[in-house]
Amino acid sequence: MNKLFRLILILTLSTTYLLSCKSPNKNKTEIEIGSEELTERRNLESLLIFKSQEELEEVFGKENVKKELSSDNSLGSGENYSKLFPNTDNEISFFWKNTESLENLDFIKISENNNLWSTNSGLRIGMSINEIEKINQNPFVFDAFEKEIFKGNIEWQNGTLEKSNIIARISPPKFEDGRVSSALEKKAFELEFSSSKKYKSSSRAQSYDMYLSEIILRKE
């Protein structure tokens, strides 16, 4: 990418995010602008241009970037990574190929608490199996939730997302919330989805409140 164009793009991104949030640590989806409130969805792919934590700090401010240590075995437990806007609806995790100097971007990740972002294809946290299937334009399969790692990981099965740089994961229903699922539904779900096999995004799977809980975008 042309260096001048890249600089302009970075400056545009930083201005857009910081001004629209007013305070990046504001923990809400609705962003107040004057007397109005807007629900704003942001493009995840736009963040793939960043090359290091240092660059994130230069653009968004050191107070909005935090170095963390990964505890996820599927993402490299014990490896350093960066969080942008930690503990907010804007939070993005940046994983680097060089985990010591925190540079050379490998992939970025959003998870359950980050609901301001969507991919170019329209994927966003909280989507149902049916909604994901519509974007993929094909049924998909997902790993069982009993696996130690890769649980709930989606395989796109020759859908439109098959050749994308997107890795996604779904989670089981929130049975602890009585407003979402009953104890009887929890028992039925455990009986049906307790093995270590892969499952199809069938009408049966869609009858439960499973949802998209993690999106990873790899640097292509």
Z-matrix of the N, CA and C atoms (Angstrom, degrees):
N
C 1 1.459
C 2 1.525 1 109.48
N 3 1.336 2 116.39 1 135.14
C 4 1.455 3 121.34 2 176.58
C 5 1.526 4 109.84 3 -54.30
N 6 1.364 5 116.75 4 132.09
C 7 1.468 6 121.38 5 -173.99
C 8 1.521 7 112.13 6 -60.75
N 9 1.339 8 117.09 7 -40.96
C 10 1.463 9 120.58 8 -179.60
C 11 1.522 10 110.63 9 -65.31
N 12 1.334 11 115.89 10 -44.14
C 13 1.462 12 120.19 11 179.44
C 14 1.522 13 110.51 12 -62.72
N 15 1.321 14 116.01 13 -40.57
C 16 1.466 15 120.94 14 179.97
C 17 1.527 16 110.97 15 -64.14
N 18 1.333 17 116.80 16 -41.23
C 19 1.460 18 121.41 17 178.62
C 20 1.522 19 110.95 18 -62.66
N 21 1.333 20 115.96 19 -44.41
C 22 1.468 21 120.54 20 178.91
C 23 1.527 22 110.26 21 -61.48
N 24 1.341 23 116.13 22 -41.92
C 25 1.460 24 120.58 23 -179.56
C 26 1.521 25 111.39 24 -63.91
N 27 1.336 26 116.95 25 -42.75
C 28 1.465 27 121.44 26 179.06
C 29 1.520 28 110.77 27 -62.76
N 30 1.333 29 116.66 28 -45.28
C 31 1.463 30 120.50 29 -179.98
C 32 1.525 31 111.28 30 -63.33
N 33 1.328 32 116.26 31 -38.50
C 34 1.462 33 120.54 32 178.16
C 35 1.519 34 110.87 33 -64.16
N 36 1.335 35 115.96 34 -44.34
C 37 1.459 36 120.87 35 179.00
C 38 1.514 37 111.60 36 -60.43
N 39 1.326 38 115.96 37 -49.19
C 40 1.466 39 119.95 38 -176.54
C 41 1.521 40 111.14 39 -62.44
N 42 1.333 41 116.49 40 -41.51
C 43 1.467 42 120.19 41 179.39
C 44 1.521 43 110.86 42 -64.49
N 45 1.335 44 116.49 43 -43.99
C 46 1.461 45 121.42 44 -179.19
C 47 1.516 46 111.45 45 -61.36
N 48 1.343 47 117.13 46 -49.69
C 49 1.454 48 120.63 47 -176.27
C 50 1.520 49 112.23 48 -67.72
N 51 1.320 50 116.49 49 -45.68
C 52 1.460 51 119.35 50 -175.01
C 53 1.523 52 112.07 51 -70.20
N 54 1.329 53 117.60 52 -39.36
C 55 1.458 54 120.03 53 -179.89
C 56 1.516 55 111.99 54 -72.85
N 57 1.322 56 117.09 55 -39.63
C 58 1.461 57 119.51 56 -177.94
C 59 1.513 58 111.71 57 -68.78
N 60 1.335 59 115.98 58 -30.37
C 61 1.462 60 119.35 59 178.80
C 62 1.513 61 111.63 60 -82.63
N 63 1.339 62 116.81 61 -24.94
C 64 1.457 63 123.18 62 -169.92
C 65 1.512 64 110.00 63 63.34
N 66 1.323 65 117.23 64 -59.88
C 67 1.465 66 121.79 65 171.54
C 68 1.505 67 107.01 66 -124.35
N 69 1.382 68 119.10 67 114.13
C 70 1.451 69 120.86 68 -176.87
C 71 1.515 70 113.27 69 -59.15
N 72 1.329 71 118.62 70 -18.26
C 73 1.454 72 120.87 71 -178.94
C 74 1.525 73 112.43 72 -90.68
N 75 1.315 74 116.00 73 10.36
C 76 1.455 75 120.18 74 178.54
C 77 1.514 76 108.75 75 -73.39
N 78 1.338 77 118.00 76 116.52
C 79 1.455 78 121.69 77 -170.91
C 80 1.525 79 111.00 78 -94.60
N 81 1.330 80 115.98 79 71.55
C 82 1.451 81 120.19 80 177.41
C 83 1.517 82 109.17 81 -157.65
N 84 1.344 83 115.00 82 153.26
C 85 1.449 84 119.93 83 -179.74
C 86 1.515 85 111.03 84 -79.96
N 87 1.322 86 116.36 85 -35.58
C 88 1.455 87 120.07 86 -179.97
C 89 1.518 88 109.39 87 -81.01
N 90 1.315 89 116.69 88 124.30
C 91 1.456 90 123.03 89 -176.23
C 92 1.521 91 108.80 90 -106.07
N 93 1.292 92 116.92 91 122.58
C 94 1.454 93 120.97 92 -177.44
C 95 1.526 94 111.03 93 -77.65
N 96 1.324 95 116.51 94 127.98
C 97 1.462 96 121.71 95 175.25
C 98 1.522 97 106.64 96 -131.48
N 99 1.340 98 116.00 97 106.47
C 100 1.452 99 119.95 98 -173.13
C 101 1.512 100 109.49 99 64.50
N 102 1.325 101 116.42 100 -128.39
C 103 1.459 102 120.64 101 179.79
C 104 1.519 103 111.72 102 -94.55
N 105 1.349 104 116.85 103 -0.60
C 106 1.453 105 121.22 104 -176.69
C 107 1.517 106 110.44 105 -101.30
N 108 1.330 107 115.66 106 160.69
C 109 1.451 108 121.13 107 172.86
C 110 1.520 109 107.86 108 -123.83
N 111 1.310 110 116.11 109 128.84
C 112 1.454 111 121.18 110 -178.74
C 113 1.519 112 109.26 111 -117.63
N 114 1.328 113 116.64 112 140.43
C 115 1.453 114 120.62 113 171.64
C 116 1.515 115 106.85 114 -95.99
N 117 1.314 116 116.76 115 114.39
C 118 1.456 117 121.71 116 -170.03
C 119 1.522 118 111.05 117 -112.67
N 120 1.320 119 116.22 118 127.57
C 121 1.458 120 121.78 119 177.83
C 122 1.518 121 107.90 120 -106.41
N 123 1.326 122 118.09 121 130.36
C 124 1.459 123 121.66 122 -173.33
C 125 1.523 124 111.79 123 -111.07
N 126 1.321 125 115.20 124 150.93
C 127 1.458 126 122.14 125 -174.93
C 128 1.523 127 111.45 126 -83.60
N 129 1.331 128 116.16 127 119.52
C 130 1.460 129 121.66 128 -175.46
C 131 1.526 130 112.11 129 -71.52
N 132 1.333 131 116.78 130 -37.61
C 133 1.466 132 120.41 131 -178.11
C 134 1.525 133 112.81 132 -60.67
N 135 1.327 134 117.01 133 -25.25
C 136 1.465 135 119.92 134 -177.54
C 137 1.526 136 112.45 135 -63.85
N 138 1.336 137 117.77 136 -17.94
C 139 1.463 138 121.12 137 -177.78
C 140 1.525 139 113.46 138 -89.65
N 141 1.318 140 117.31 139 -2.61
C 142 1.466 141 120.20 140 -179.31
C 143 1.526 142 112.89 141 -73.80
N 144 1.326 143 118.19 142 -4.65
C 145 1.465 144 120.97 143 -178.34
C 146 1.524 145 112.59 144 -80.28
N 147 1.337 146 117.66 145 -15.40
C 148 1.465 147 119.38 146 -174.60
C 149 1.523 148 111.52 147 -77.25
N 150 1.348 149 115.17 148 137.85
C 151 1.462 150 121.45 149 -172.11
C 152 1.521 151 114.42 150 -104.56
N 153 1.339 152 118.01 151 -13.31
C 154 1.465 153 119.93 152 -176.11
C 155 1.526 154 110.55 153 -164.47
N 156 1.331 155 115.98 154 164.32
C 157 1.464 156 119.66 155 173.73
C 158 1.520 157 110.30 156 -65.06
N 159 1.309 158 116.49 157 -35.91
C 160 1.465 159 120.47 158 178.86
C 161 1.523 160 110.54 159 -58.40
N 162 1.319 161 116.42 160 -40.70
C 163 1.464 162 120.29 161 179.39
C 164 1.525 163 110.98 162 -67.78
N 165 1.330 164 116.85 163 -38.45
C 166 1.463 165 120.24 164 175.45
C 167 1.523 166 110.88 165 -60.09
N 168 1.329 167 116.28 166 -42.71
C 169 1.465 168 121.17 167 -179.80
C 170 1.521 169 111.77 168 -65.21
N 171 1.333 170 116.20 169 -38.25
C 172 1.462 171 120.37 170 179.67
C 173 1.526 172 111.26 171 -65.37
N 174 1.318 173 116.00 172 -37.15
C 175 1.461 174 120.52 173 -175.71
C 176 1.531 175 112.42 174 -84.42
N 177 1.334 176 117.03 175 -45.33
C 178 1.463 177 120.75 176 -172.66
C 179 1.527 178 114.16 177 -105.08
N 180 1.343 179 117.25 178 -7.27
C 181 1.456 180 120.51 179 -179.37
C 182 1.518 181 111.96 180 94.84
N 183 1.336 182 116.33 181 138.07
C 184 1.465 183 120.87 182 -177.81
C 185 1.526 184 111.98 183 -60.48
N 186 1.321 185 116.60 184 -29.95
C 187 1.464 186 119.80 185 -178.25
C 188 1.524 187 112.51 186 -68.07
N 189 1.335 188 117.11 187 -15.25
C 190 1.463 189 121.52 188 -178.63
C 191 1.525 190 113.48 189 -106.24
N 192 1.331 191 116.92 190 7.90
C 193 1.468 192 121.76 191 -179.51
C 194 1.524 193 108.68 192 -128.99
N 195 1.336 194 116.11 193 133.75
C 196 1.461 195 120.14 194 -177.10
C 197 1.524 196 110.73 195 -134.40
N 198 1.321 197 117.02 196 134.98
C 199 1.462 198 122.69 197 174.90
C 200 1.522 199 108.72 198 -81.30
N 201 1.352 200 116.70 199 132.81
C 202 1.458 201 121.66 200 -178.41
C 203 1.527 202 110.14 201 -129.87
N 204 1.343 203 115.65 202 168.56
C 205 1.461 204 122.44 203 177.20
C 206 1.521 205 107.84 204 -118.05
N 207 1.336 206 117.26 205 122.53
C 208 1.459 207 121.60 206 -175.41
C 209 1.528 208 111.65 207 -71.24
N 210 1.346 209 115.26 208 140.64
C 211 1.467 210 121.35 209 174.90
C 212 1.523 211 111.32 210 -118.12
N 213 1.331 212 116.60 211 6.61
C 214 1.465 213 123.04 212 -177.74
C 215 1.522 214 109.64 213 -91.99
N 216 1.332 215 117.27 214 114.92
C 217 1.466 216 121.10 215 -178.15
C 218 1.522 217 112.62 216 -61.53
N 219 1.318 218 117.23 217 -32.63
C 220 1.465 219 120.02 218 -178.07
C 221 1.520 220 112.19 219 -73.68
N 222 1.352 221 117.27 220 -16.01
C 223 1.468 222 121.15 221 -178.86
C 224 1.522 223 112.46 222 -112.31
N 225 1.319 224 117.16 223 4.01
C 226 1.458 225 120.59 224 -179.55
C 227 1.517 226 111.63 225 98.88
N 228 1.325 227 116.16 226 80.05
C 229 1.461 228 121.11 227 -178.33
C 230 1.522 229 110.92 228 -62.48
N 231 1.333 230 116.31 229 138.52
C 232 1.457 231 121.04 230 178.90
C 233 1.511 232 114.61 231 85.30
N 234 1.332 233 117.87 232 4.48
C 235 1.460 234 121.59 233 -179.60
C 236 1.533 235 110.29 234 -96.10
N 237 1.326 236 115.67 235 144.61
C 238 1.460 237 120.75 236 177.00
C 239 1.530 238 110.80 237 -74.48
N 240 1.312 239 116.01 238 144.14
C 241 1.461 240 121.24 239 172.76
C 242 1.525 241 108.29 240 -149.44
N 243 1.328 242 116.98 241 177.46
C 244 1.467 243 121.42 242 -176.01
C 245 1.521 244 110.79 243 -120.17
N 246 1.332 245 115.50 244 143.34
C 247 1.458 246 121.28 245 173.01
C 248 1.522 247 109.18 246 -113.86
N 249 1.319 248 115.16 247 128.59
C 250 1.459 249 121.21 248 173.78
C 251 1.524 250 108.19 249 -100.48
N 252 1.329 251 117.25 250 132.37
C 253 1.461 252 123.13 251 -176.64
C 254 1.536 253 111.81 252 51.85
N 255 1.345 254 118.31 253 57.07
C 256 1.471 255 120.84 254 -177.08
C 257 1.522 256 112.84 255 -61.09
N 258 1.343 257 114.66 256 146.43
C 259 1.472 258 122.91 257 175.96
C 260 1.525 259 113.91 258 62.48
N 261 1.331 260 116.27 259 31.86
C 262 1.463 261 121.46 260 175.12
C 263 1.521 262 109.06 261 -134.23
N 264 1.327 263 116.51 262 172.92
C 265 1.463 264 120.72 263 175.05
C 266 1.522 265 111.95 264 -70.38
N 267 1.327 266 117.17 265 -8.13
C 268 1.468 267 122.06 266 177.35
C 269 1.526 268 112.91 267 -92.62
N 270 1.324 269 118.32 268 -4.73
C 271 1.467 270 121.78 269 -168.90
C 272 1.531 271 113.37 270 -58.19
N 273 1.333 272 115.04 271 129.13
C 274 1.464 273 122.69 272 176.41
C 275 1.522 274 107.92 273 -129.26
N 276 1.333 275 117.14 274 136.16
C 277 1.465 276 121.25 275 175.17
C 278 1.525 277 109.24 276 -100.80
N 279 1.335 278 116.01 277 130.08
C 280 1.464 279 122.70 278 179.14
C 281 1.528 280 108.74 279 -110.69
N 282 1.324 281 116.57 280 122.88
C 283 1.462 282 121.94 281 178.36
C 284 1.526 283 108.82 282 -109.14
N 285 1.323 284 115.74 283 134.47
C 286 1.465 285 122.22 284 -171.21
C 287 1.519 286 111.56 285 -113.36
N 288 1.319 287 116.24 286 147.87
C 289 1.465 288 120.28 287 174.39
C 290 1.519 289 110.61 288 -68.15
N 291 1.323 290 116.23 289 -35.67
C 292 1.460 291 120.90 290 173.75
C 293 1.526 292 107.47 291 -99.97
N 294 1.336 293 116.13 292 100.03
C 295 1.462 294 120.28 293 -173.02
C 296 1.528 295 113.27 294 -81.89
N 297 1.326 296 117.42 295 -8.26
C 298 1.465 297 120.28 296 177.40
C 299 1.530 298 110.82 297 -86.56
N 300 1.330 299 115.48 298 -50.31
C 301 1.470 300 119.73 299 -179.41
C 302 1.527 301 112.37 300 -88.42
N 303 1.347 302 116.53 301 -5.77
C 304 1.466 303 122.21 302 179.75
C 305 1.523 304 111.49 303 55.18
N 306 1.333 305 114.52 304 59.10
C 307 1.459 306 120.53 305 177.27
C 308 1.520 307 110.30 306 -147.17
N 309 1.322 308 115.70 307 170.72
C 310 1.465 309 123.81 308 -176.45
C 311 1.533 310 109.66 309 67.31
N 312 1.309 311 116.02 310 83.54
C 313 1.465 312 122.99 311 -172.60
C 314 1.526 313 112.62 312 -59.37
N 315 1.327 314 115.49 313 132.13
C 316 1.461 315 122.61 314 175.42
C 317 1.532 316 109.64 315 -100.14
N 318 1.331 317 117.02 316 -55.21
C 319 1.464 318 120.90 317 177.68
C 320 1.524 319 109.99 318 -161.10
N 321 1.334 320 115.15 319 164.16
C 322 1.461 321 121.50 320 174.07
C 323 1.522 322 108.47 321 -120.26
N 324 1.327 323 116.00 322 155.23
C 325 1.463 324 120.35 323 -174.98
C 326 1.525 325 111.10 324 -140.72
N 327 1.333 326 115.82 325 139.89
C 328 1.459 327 121.17 326 167.13
C 329 1.521 328 107.39 327 -123.54
N 330 1.329 329 116.10 328 153.05
C 331 1.460 330 119.94 329 -179.21
C 332 1.522 331 110.70 330 -137.36
N 333 1.317 332 116.74 331 -162.43
C 334 1.464 333 121.99 332 -164.84
C 335 1.520 334 116.63 333 -50.59
N 336 1.322 335 117.90 334 -38.53
C 337 1.461 336 119.38 335 -173.81
C 338 1.527 337 113.75 336 -86.06
N 339 1.328 338 117.03 337 2.36
C 340 1.471 339 120.63 338 -174.30
C 341 1.522 340 109.78 339 -109.96
N 342 1.314 341 117.10 340 95.78
C 343 1.463 342 119.09 341 -171.57
C 344 1.518 343 114.37 342 -113.16
N 345 1.327 344 118.05 343 14.16
C 346 1.464 345 120.06 344 179.20
C 347 1.527 346 112.82 345 -94.60
N 348 1.332 347 117.12 346 -0.62
C 349 1.462 348 119.89 347 -170.99
C 350 1.522 349 111.92 348 -116.03
N 351 1.324 350 116.23 349 149.72
C 352 1.463 351 121.95 350 171.84
C 353 1.521 352 108.98 351 -145.23
N 354 1.322 353 116.22 352 158.06
C 355 1.459 354 120.99 353 178.29
C 356 1.527 355 109.83 354 -85.74
N 357 1.321 356 116.25 355 169.35
C 358 1.469 357 120.44 356 176.14
C 359 1.522 358 111.45 357 -57.46
N 360 1.329 359 115.94 358 -31.98
C 361 1.462 360 120.68 359 -178.60
C 362 1.522 361 112.37 360 -78.39
N 363 1.340 362 117.16 361 -13.87
C 364 1.462 363 120.94 362 178.08
C 365 1.511 364 115.24 363 105.83
N 366 1.339 365 118.27 364 0.34
C 367 1.463 366 120.18 365 177.93
C 368 1.520 367 110.45 366 -67.08
N 369 1.322 368 116.14 367 140.31
C 370 1.461 369 121.14 368 176.55
C 371 1.532 370 109.21 369 -149.47
N 372 1.312 371 116.00 370 156.94
C 373 1.455 372 121.30 371 179.53
C 374 1.529 373 110.32 372 -62.15
N 375 1.339 374 116.34 373 138.24
C 376 1.456 375 121.53 374 177.58
C 377 1.514 376 114.78 375 97.22
N 378 1.342 377 117.93 376 -5.72
C 379 1.462 378 120.98 377 -179.64
C 380 1.532 379 111.40 378 -64.89
N 381 1.335 380 116.01 379 147.95
C 382 1.460 381 121.84 380 176.44
C 383 1.526 382 110.22 381 -81.51
N 384 1.323 383 116.24 382 167.29
C 385 1.464 384 121.08 383 177.02
C 386 1.525 385 110.33 384 -58.17
N 387 1.314 386 117.27 385 -42.27
C 388 1.462 387 121.35 386 -179.95
C 389 1.523 388 111.62 387 -61.88
N 390 1.328 389 117.11 388 -41.82
C 391 1.469 390 121.04 389 179.51
C 392 1.524 391 111.38 390 -66.60
N 393 1.331 392 116.62 391 -40.07
C 394 1.472 393 120.55 392 178.08
C 395 1.523 394 109.98 393 -63.98
N 396 1.323 395 116.11 394 -42.95
C 397 1.460 396 121.48 395 -179.05
C 398 1.528 397 111.38 396 -61.62
N 399 1.318 398 117.35 397 -37.86
C 400 1.470 399 121.10 398 178.92
C 401 1.527 400 110.93 399 -63.97
N 402 1.329 401 117.28 400 -40.75
C 403 1.463 402 120.35 401 178.80
C 404 1.521 403 110.57 402 -68.54
N 405 1.328 404 116.84 403 -39.69
C 406 1.468 405 121.31 404 179.13
C 407 1.523 406 111.84 405 -72.46
N 408 1.335 407 116.23 406 -18.81
C 409 1.471 408 123.75 407 -178.60
C 410 1.524 409 111.77 408 57.23
N 411 1.327 410 114.88 409 31.26
C 412 1.456 411 120.72 410 179.34
C 413 1.532 412 107.86 411 -171.90
N 414 1.339 413 118.21 412 148.35
C 415 1.462 414 119.37 413 172.74
C 416 1.527 415 110.75 414 -61.30
N 417 1.317 416 116.95 415 155.36
C 418 1.462 417 121.44 416 178.69
C 419 1.525 418 109.08 417 -132.78
N 420 1.312 419 117.34 418 173.32
C 421 1.461 420 121.51 419 174.53
C 422 1.525 421 108.74 420 -121.18
N 423 1.326 422 116.15 421 158.04
C 424 1.464 423 119.92 422 178.46
C 425 1.523 424 110.14 423 -140.51
N 426 1.326 425 115.26 424 150.56
C 427 1.459 426 121.57 425 -179.88
C 428 1.523 427 111.03 426 -70.85
N 429 1.328 428 115.04 427 153.52
C 430 1.462 429 121.09 428 178.10
C 431 1.524 430 111.17 429 -63.35
N 432 1.310 431 115.90 430 156.51
C 433 1.466 432 121.14 431 -179.10
C 434 1.523 433 112.36 432 -83.68
N 435 1.343 434 116.66 433 -6.30
C 436 1.462 435 120.52 434 -179.50
C 437 1.521 436 112.32 435 -84.86
N 438 1.331 437 117.93 436 -10.29
C 439 1.459 438 120.75 437 -178.97
C 440 1.521 439 110.78 438 -67.01
N 441 1.341 440 115.41 439 147.25
C 442 1.460 441 119.77 440 179.50
C 443 1.523 442 111.02 441 -68.58
N 444 1.340 443 116.11 442 -41.69
C 445 1.457 444 120.84 443 175.25
C 446 1.524 445 108.57 444 -128.61
N 447 1.308 446 116.08 445 163.09
C 448 1.465 447 123.51 446 -179.86
C 449 1.529 448 112.91 447 62.61
N 450 1.326 449 118.39 448 18.18
C 451 1.463 450 119.06 449 -179.15
C 452 1.526 451 110.50 450 -66.82
N 453 1.329 452 114.98 451 131.69
C 454 1.454 453 120.48 452 -179.54
C 455 1.515 454 115.03 453 78.92
N 456 1.338 455 117.93 454 3.13
C 457 1.469 456 120.39 455 -179.43
C 458 1.524 457 111.18 456 -64.64
N 459 1.329 458 115.69 457 137.64
C 460 1.460 459 121.87 458 -176.79
C 461 1.521 460 111.29 459 -93.99
N 462 1.339 461 116.46 460 138.46
C 463 1.467 462 123.48 461 168.41
C 464 1.525 463 106.43 462 -112.62
N 465 1.335 464 116.48 463 126.43
C 466 1.461 465 120.75 464 -166.96
C 467 1.525 466 114.36 465 -78.17
N 468 1.320 467 119.26 466 -13.48
C 469 1.468 468 122.74 467 171.60
C 470 1.532 469 113.74 468 54.21
N 471 1.341 470 115.29 469 51.73
C 472 1.470 471 122.38 470 176.18
C 473 1.531 472 114.07 471 65.52
N 474 1.320 473 116.34 472 20.45
C 475 1.459 474 120.06 473 173.84
C 476 1.521 475 110.55 474 -78.80
N 477 1.318 476 117.21 475 -175.67
C 478 1.466 477 120.91 476 -177.18
C 479 1.529 478 112.42 477 -65.96
N 480 1.338 479 117.57 478 -19.42
C 481 1.467 480 120.93 479 179.99
C 482 1.524 481 112.99 480 -93.22
N 483 1.334 482 116.46 481 0.59
C 484 1.469 483 120.78 482 -176.45
C 485 1.524 484 112.43 483 -57.23
N 486 1.323 485 117.41 484 -42.50
C 487 1.465 486 121.09 485 -176.04
C 488 1.528 487 112.20 486 -100.21
N 489 1.311 488 116.71 487 15.84
C 490 1.465 489 120.32 488 178.96
C 491 1.527 490 110.01 489 -84.43
N 492 1.319 491 115.85 490 175.54
C 493 1.469 492 121.37 491 176.75
C 494 1.525 493 111.13 492 -96.58
N 495 1.336 494 115.98 493 22.96
C 496 1.466 495 121.63 494 -174.80
C 497 1.523 496 111.58 495 -100.63
N 498 1.321 497 115.49 496 128.16
C 499 1.462 498 122.94 497 169.34
C 500 1.526 499 106.35 498 -114.75
N 501 1.324 500 117.33 499 131.78
C 502 1.462 501 119.94 500 -176.46
C 503 1.523 502 110.96 501 -134.74
N 504 1.325 503 114.75 502 158.75
C 505 1.459 504 121.23 503 -177.45
C 506 1.524 505 109.10 504 -139.60
N 507 1.330 506 115.96 505 139.41
C 508 1.460 507 119.87 506 174.83
C 509 1.526 508 109.48 507 -108.91
N 510 1.315 509 115.70 508 158.74
C 511 1.462 510 122.26 509 179.61
C 512 1.520 511 110.04 510 -122.28
N 513 1.343 512 116.95 511 156.59
C 514 1.468 513 120.22 512 178.30
C 515 1.519 514 111.28 513 -69.31
N 516 1.332 515 116.90 514 168.02
C 517 1.470 516 119.85 515 179.00
C 518 1.525 517 111.80 516 -58.00
N 519 1.323 518 115.71 517 155.65
C 520 1.467 519 120.77 518 177.63
C 521 1.529 520 108.59 519 -86.21
N 522 1.342 521 114.41 520 81.19
C 523 1.462 522 119.42 521 -174.46
C 524 1.525 523 113.01 522 -66.59
N 525 1.330 524 116.91 523 -20.95
C 526 1.464 525 119.15 524 179.74
C 527 1.524 526 111.85 525 -70.45
N 528 1.331 527 115.80 526 -14.80
C 529 1.464 528 120.84 527 178.75
C 530 1.528 529 108.65 528 -97.60
N 531 1.324 530 117.43 529 104.85
C 532 1.452 531 121.47 530 -176.33
C 533 1.505 532 114.06 531 -61.49
N 534 1.325 533 116.75 532 -19.35
C 535 1.466 534 120.11 533 179.07
C 536 1.523 535 111.24 534 -74.10
N 537 1.347 536 116.61 535 -20.39
C 538 1.463 537 121.06 536 -176.32
C 539 1.520 538 111.65 537 -97.37
N 540 1.338 539 117.42 538 -47.64
C 541 1.458 540 121.02 539 -174.55
C 542 1.524 541 110.71 540 -143.70
N 543 1.312 542 116.03 541 148.37
C 544 1.457 543 121.44 542 179.37
C 545 1.523 544 110.57 543 -93.31
N 546 1.341 545 116.32 544 167.91
C 547 1.465 546 121.26 545 177.67
C 548 1.523 547 110.44 546 -62.19
N 549 1.323 548 117.05 547 -36.32
C 550 1.461 549 121.33 548 178.99
C 551 1.524 550 110.70 549 -64.69
N 552 1.324 551 116.93 550 -42.50
C 553 1.466 552 120.97 551 177.80
C 554 1.522 553 110.83 552 -64.09
N 555 1.323 554 116.92 553 -36.93
C 556 1.465 555 120.94 554 178.57
C 557 1.517 556 110.55 555 -62.57
N 558 1.320 557 117.35 556 -44.63
C 559 1.466 558 121.09 557 179.79
C 560 1.523 559 110.47 558 -63.42
N 561 1.320 560 117.33 559 -44.22
C 562 1.465 561 121.37 560 179.33
C 563 1.522 562 110.77 561 -62.63
N 564 1.324 563 116.23 562 -40.67
C 565 1.465 564 120.76 563 179.39
C 566 1.524 565 110.57 564 -63.44
N 567 1.318 566 117.21 565 -45.40
C 568 1.465 567 121.35 566 -178.77
C 569 1.520 568 111.33 567 -62.88
N 570 1.320 569 117.61 568 -37.39
C 571 1.461 570 121.14 569 178.54
C 572 1.526 571 111.51 570 -67.54
N 573 1.315 572 115.98 571 -35.19
C 574 1.466 573 120.56 572 -174.75
C 575 1.521 574 113.41 573 -87.29
N 576 1.328 575 117.56 574 -29.65
C 577 1.464 576 120.60 575 -173.42
C 578 1.533 577 112.51 576 -123.44
N 579 1.326 578 116.89 577 35.65
C 580 1.465 579 119.97 578 -175.65
C 581 1.524 580 113.95 579 -99.06
N 582 1.332 581 118.28 580 -9.66
C 583 1.466 582 119.55 581 -178.46
C 584 1.527 583 110.27 582 -82.18
N 585 1.335 584 116.04 583 178.33
C 586 1.471 585 120.67 584 -177.92
C 587 1.522 586 112.52 585 -97.86
N 588 1.321 587 117.67 586 14.31
C 589 1.459 588 120.00 587 -178.25
C 590 1.524 589 111.41 588 -82.83
N 591 1.330 590 115.39 589 -179.48
C 592 1.462 591 121.19 590 174.86
C 593 1.528 592 108.83 591 -95.27
N 594 1.322 593 115.61 592 149.85
C 595 1.459 594 121.06 593 -177.36
C 596 1.524 595 110.85 594 -121.61
N 597 1.334 596 115.87 595 149.43
C 598 1.457 597 121.43 596 178.63
C 599 1.530 598 110.08 597 -90.22
N 600 1.326 599 114.80 598 152.88
C 601 1.469 600 120.19 599 176.36
C 602 1.524 601 109.07 600 -79.52
N 603 1.330 602 115.08 601 58.47
C 604 1.460 603 122.33 602 -175.33
C 605 1.524 604 110.66 603 -80.81
N 606 1.329 605 115.00 604 174.35
C 607 1.462 606 119.15 605 177.45
C 608 1.522 607 110.59 606 -62.19
N 609 1.341 608 116.46 607 -30.01
C 610 1.464 609 119.97 608 178.12
C 611 1.527 610 110.51 609 -66.86
N 612 1.315 611 116.79 610 -44.91
C 613 1.469 612 120.46 611 177.88
C 614 1.523 613 110.45 612 -64.02
N 615 1.334 614 116.18 613 -35.79
C 616 1.464 615 120.43 614 -178.84
C 617 1.525 616 112.43 615 -70.16
N 618 1.329 617 117.35 616 -16.10
C 619 1.463 618 120.23 617 -179.53
C 620 1.526 619 112.06 618 -74.48
N 621 1.333 620 116.53 619 -14.03
C 622 1.463 621 120.90 620 176.40
C 623 1.533 622 109.54 621 -100.88
N 624 1.330 623 115.57 622 158.25
C 625 1.467 624 120.38 623 -176.03
C 626 1.523 625 112.38 624 -86.94
N 627 1.344 626 116.10 625 49.59
C 628 1.464 627 119.34 626 173.24
C 629 1.523 628 108.56 627 -72.16
N 630 1.318 629 117.14 628 153.32
C 631 1.464 630 119.33 629 -172.34
C 632 1.528 631 111.28 630 -149.33
N 633 1.320 632 116.06 631 156.41
C 634 1.462 633 122.41 632 178.06
C 635 1.527 634 108.80 633 -71.85
N 636 1.331 635 116.53 634 118.50
C 637 1.468 636 120.18 635 -173.15
C 638 1.521 637 113.71 636 -116.24
N 639 1.328 638 117.51 637 -9.94
C 640 1.472 639 119.30 638 -179.48
C 641 1.526 640 110.03 639 -153.31
N 642 1.317 641 115.98 640 137.03
C 643 1.468 642 122.34 641 175.45
C 644 1.519 643 108.42 642 -129.65
N 645 1.327 644 115.83 643 129.38
C 646 1.465 645 122.34 644 176.11
C 647 1.521 646 108.42 645 -119.00
N 648 1.325 647 116.56 646 131.36
C 649 1.466 648 121.86 647 174.06
C 650 1.516 649 108.50 648 -113.86
N 651 1.311 650 116.72 649 119.56
C 652 1.461 651 120.82 650 178.22
C 653 1.521 652 110.71 651 -86.46
N 654 1.309 653 115.34 652 143.43
C 655 1.459 654 121.21 653 174.84
C 656 1.516 655 107.72 654 -70.46
N 657 1.333 656 117.22 655 118.53
C 658 1.474 657 120.23 656 -175.78
C 659 1.514 658 110.89 657 -82.11
